[in-house]
Amino acid sequence: MPTPSDYLTRLFGLEGKTAVVIGGTGVLGGAFCDALAGAGAHVVVVGRSDERGQLAVSRIRDAGGSGEYVGADSTSRADLEAVVSHLQKNQRACDILINGAGVNSPTPFLEIGDEEWDRILNVNVRGVRTACQVFGKDMLERGTKGSIINIASVASEIPLSRVFTYSASKAAVLSLTRNLAREWAAQGIRVNALSPGFFPAEQNRKVLTPDRVENVMRHTPVGRFGEPQELAGAILLMASNAAGSFLTGANIYVDGGFTAMTI
């Protein structure tokens, strides 16, 4: 009879896998990196801040994990292709891709200009599309039974007030995720979405005014914000080919009951 530890390792263990976390220098992205490294994956932290990237790698290594930082702009196809080339030169390849880069803005609808609209959709949608093309193509060519996890939002299906562009972008991410899941299922590439509820991070601090916080708490049955590490279980489920082998096209909410609340 296997021990609980052995059983869980077989289900969720990622030994020998390489995980690329785009946006791994952020608060939530850092939690994804920690979870994947803790399960045994070699984690490639991708972002635009060398300082925060190196801090993330140091944290992973201090905990006994394996990781490295590669600087790249999530909206640049050339940068992302350079990440693939970097992995190839080091005899590695992406098995797990997390698209976690994102931006937000609380602009009233009539004040949303082209610059803001284009900036948010460029990062939140174009970046996800480009990464899926670049890394997905590599997975397909290598015959990898891979996992792609796109970070969506509770706003993907329930538009949030004050964040019109963000809500539109995350709805697009969810649609893209479901289409890709259907497209690549026969090739063994699973594509899922994770939709966090309210987790205070850099991109939403300016949105969380005192009255906004009060409204969010009133709409969240658990009655608090989420902690980044509370996303780890869902990430490992979607990343693991053993535990999540039949899971594709799904959108998993980790939101303290926010999407279950009506009146």
C-alpha positions in Angstrom: 0.0 0.0 0.0 1.6 3.3 -1.0 2.0 6.0 1.6 -0.1 9.2 1.2 3.1 11.0 0.3 3.9 8.5 -2.5 0.4 8.7 -3.8 0.3 12.5 -3.9 3.7 12.6 -5.6 2.5 10.3 -8.4 -0.5 12.5 -8.9 0.9 15.9 -8.6 4.7 15.5 -8.9 6.4 17.4 -11.7 9.9 15.9 -11.5 11.7 16.1 -14.9 9.2 18.8 -16.2 10.1 22.3 -17.2 7.5 25.0 -16.5 7.6 28.5 -18.1 5.8 31.1 -16.1 5.3 34.3 -18.0 4.6 37.1 -15.5 6.5 35.1 -12.9 7.9 38.3 -11.4 4.5 39.4 -10.1 2.7 38.5 -6.8 0.5 35.8 -8.2 3.0 34.7 -10.8 5.5 34.2 -8.0 3.1 31.9 -6.1 2.7 29.9 -9.3 6.5 29.6 -9.6 6.8 28.4 -5.9 4.1 25.8 -6.4 5.6 24.3 -9.5 9.1 24.3 -8.1 7.8 22.7 -4.9 6.3 19.9 -7.0 9.7 19.2 -8.6 9.5 21.2 -11.9 12.4 23.3 -13.2 10.8 26.8 -13.3 11.7 29.4 -15.9 10.6 32.8 -14.5 9.9 35.1 -17.4 9.3 38.8 -16.9 10.6 42.3 -17.5 12.1 43.0 -14.1 15.6 41.5 -13.7 15.6 42.4 -10.0 12.3 40.7 -9.2 13.1 37.8 -11.5 16.3 37.1 -9.7 14.6 37.4 -6.3 12.0 34.8 -7.5 14.8 32.4 -8.5 16.6 32.9 -5.2 13.4 32.2 -3.3 12.9 29.0 -5.4 16.5 27.8 -4.8 16.5 28.7 -1.1 13.5 26.3 -0.8 15.4 23.5 -2.5 13.9 24.0 -6.0 15.3 24.5 -9.4 14.8 27.7 -11.4 16.2 30.4 -13.6 15.2 33.8 -14.8 14.9 34.8 -18.5 14.0 38.5 -19.3 11.3 38.9 -21.9 8.4 41.1 -22.9 5.2 38.9 -23.0 3.9 40.9 -26.0 7.1 40.4 -28.1 7.1 37.3 -30.3 10.9 37.7 -30.8 11.4 37.7 -27.0 9.3 34.6 -26.5 11.0 32.8 -29.4 14.3 33.7 -27.7 13.1 31.9 -24.5 12.4 28.7 -26.6 15.8 29.0 -28.1 17.4 29.5 -24.7 15.7 26.3 -23.4 16.8 24.3 -26.5 20.5 25.4 -26.0 20.3 24.1 -22.4 18.7 20.8 -23.5 15.3 21.8 -22.0 11.8 22.3 -23.4 8.6 23.7 -22.1 6.2 21.1 -20.7 4.0 23.5 -18.7 3.2 27.1 -19.8 1.5 29.6 -17.6 0.4 32.9 -19.1 0.2 35.1 -16.0 1.2 38.6 -17.2 -1.6 41.1 -16.9 -2.5 44.8 -16.5 -5.6 46.7 -15.4 -7.0 50.2 -15.1 -10.2 51.6 -13.4 -11.0 54.2 -16.1 -14.7 55.2 -16.5 -16.1 53.9 -19.8 -16.5 57.2 -21.6 -12.9 58.1 -20.7 -11.3 55.0 -22.1 -9.0 56.0 -24.9 -7.3 54.0 -27.6 -4.0 54.1 -25.8 -5.4 52.4 -22.7 -7.6 50.0 -24.6 -4.7 48.9 -26.8 -2.2 48.6 -23.9 -4.4 46.4 -21.8 -5.5 44.1 -24.7 -1.9 44.0 -25.9 -0.7 42.5 -22.7 -3.8 40.5 -21.6 -4.9 39.1 -24.9 -2.2 39.5 -27.6 0.5 38.3 -25.1 -1.5 35.2 -24.3 -2.2 34.5 -28.0 1.5 35.0 -28.9 2.8 32.8 -26.1 0.3 30.0 -27.0 1.5 30.2 -30.6 5.2 30.2 -29.8 5.3 27.6 -27.1 2.3 25.6 -28.5 4.1 25.3 -31.8 7.2 24.0 -30.1 5.1 21.5 -28.0 3.3 20.2 -31.2 6.6 19.8 -33.1 8.1 17.8 -30.2 5.0 15.7 -29.6 4.9 17.0 -26.0 1.9 16.0 -23.9 1.9 19.5 -22.4 -0.2 21.8 -20.3 -1.1 25.4 -21.0 -2.7 27.4 -18.2 -4.1 30.8 -19.0 -4.8 33.2 -16.1 -8.4 34.4 -16.7 -10.5 36.2 -14.0 -13.9 36.2 -12.3 -14.4 39.1 -14.8 -14.2 36.6 -17.7 -17.9 35.7 -17.4 -19.2 38.2 -14.9 -18.1 41.7 -16.1 -16.8 43.9 -13.2 -17.7 47.5 -12.9 -15.0 50.1 -13.4 -12.7 47.8 -15.2 -14.3 47.6 -18.7 -11.2 47.0 -20.7 -9.9 44.4 -18.3 -13.2 42.5 -18.2 -13.3 42.5 -22.1 -9.7 41.2 -22.2 -10.3 38.4 -19.7 -13.4 37.3 -21.5 -11.2 37.0 -24.6 -8.7 34.9 -22.7 -11.3 32.4 -21.6 -12.7 32.1 -25.2 -9.2 31.6 -26.5 -8.5 29.0 -23.9 -11.6 26.9 -24.7 -11.0 27.1 -28.5 -7.4 26.0 -28.1 -8.4 23.1 -25.8 -10.7 21.8 -28.5 -8.0 22.4 -31.2 -5.1 20.7 -29.5 -6.8 17.9 -27.4 -6.0 15.2 -30.0 -2.3 16.2 -29.9 -2.2 15.7 -26.1 -1.9 19.4 -25.2 -4.3 20.4 -22.5 -5.4 24.1 -22.2 -7.2 25.4 -19.1 -7.9 28.6 -17.4 -7.5 29.7 -13.8 -9.8 32.5 -12.6 -8.7 34.0 -9.4 -11.1 36.1 -7.3 -9.7 39.1 -5.5 -6.1 38.7 -4.6 -4.5 42.1 -3.9 -1.6 42.5 -6.3 0.2 45.3 -8.1 -2.3 45.4 -11.0 -5.4 45.9 -8.9 -4.2 48.0 -5.9 -5.3 51.2 -7.5 -8.7 49.7 -8.2 -9.3 48.6 -4.6 -10.5 51.8 -3.1 -12.2 51.6 0.4 -15.7 51.5 -1.0 -14.7 48.9 -3.6 -13.2 46.7 -0.9 -16.4 47.0 1.1 -18.5 45.9 -1.9 -16.1 43.0 -2.7 -16.3 41.7 0.8 -20.0 41.9 0.8 -20.0 39.8 -2.4 -17.5 37.2 -1.2 -19.0 34.6 1.1 -15.6 33.7 2.6 -15.4 37.4 3.7 -11.7 38.1 2.9 -9.2 38.5 0.1 -7.4 35.4 -1.2 -3.8 34.6 -0.4 -1.5 33.9 -3.4 -0.5 30.4 -2.1 -4.2 29.4 -2.1 -3.9 29.2 -5.9 -1.2 26.5 -5.7 -3.6 23.5 -5.6 -5.5 24.5 -8.7 -2.2 25.2 -10.6 -0.8 21.8 -9.7 -4.0 20.0 -10.7 -4.0 21.7 -14.2 -0.2 21.3 -14.6 0.0 17.6 -13.7 -0.6 15.0 -16.5 -1.4 12.4 -13.9 -4.0 14.3 -11.8 -5.3 16.4 -14.6 -5.0 14.1 -17.6 -8.7 14.4 -18.5 -8.9 18.1 -17.7 -9.0 20.5 -20.7 -11.1 23.4 -21.7 -11.9 24.0 -18.0 -12.1 27.3 -16.1 -11.4 26.8 -12.4 -12.5 29.6 -10.0 -10.6 30.2 -6.9 -12.6 33.1 -5.6 -13.9 32.5 -2.1 -17.4 32.0 -3.5 -17.5 35.3 -5.4 -19.1 33.8 -8.5 -21.6 31.8 -6.5 -23.0 35.0 -4.9 -26.1 36.7 -6.4 -28.1 38.7 -3.8 
